[in-house]
Amino acid sequence: MPKEWGDSEDYQYAKTQTEEVRERLQRPGDQCVVANYMDVHAPIEATREAIKRFSESGMKSELPTKQSPERHLPNSEKTYDVDLMGQLYRAAIWDIDTKIGSFIKEAVMDDTFVILTSDHGRVDTGTAYSNNRLHVPLVLFSPTAEADTVE
């Protein structure tokens, strides 16, 4: 995406994406909107607030921003500190959660069924094909159903 599409931080588009989805849902008639939030993909960035929450040092300069996750390599062969990448990844996830959480609640309150999923599970699990990486989250938000957990 062009830089001017981003939010206040480089490579952070959730706010802009949510505004676009919100506008499309306001159109007349039934809607089916698919939004692909890519904020938590390399190059990964996170806000200062998120870094302060999830980085042990609180210093952005120590985190492997703009680094490819090197999924094809075992952790022992990666060119960055895997623990630091984990801290950065958790910070970026928190950022996107704070940007879309209130929107999801608003959409459900407006009688919209929301499906939230991911293209993969955890990163840096040692291999691109680990069970943790292949386990994909799926969360359904229904305006009519009670909360439930399904294995």
Secondary structure, DSSP 8 states (H G I E B T S, - for coil): --GGGS-SSTT--HHHHHHHHHHHHTSSS---------TTSSS----HHHHHHH-SS--GGGS-TT----TTS-GGG-SS-HHHHHHHHHHHHHHHHHHHHHHHHHHHHTT--EEEE-S-S-S-SSSTT-HHHH---EEEE-SSS------
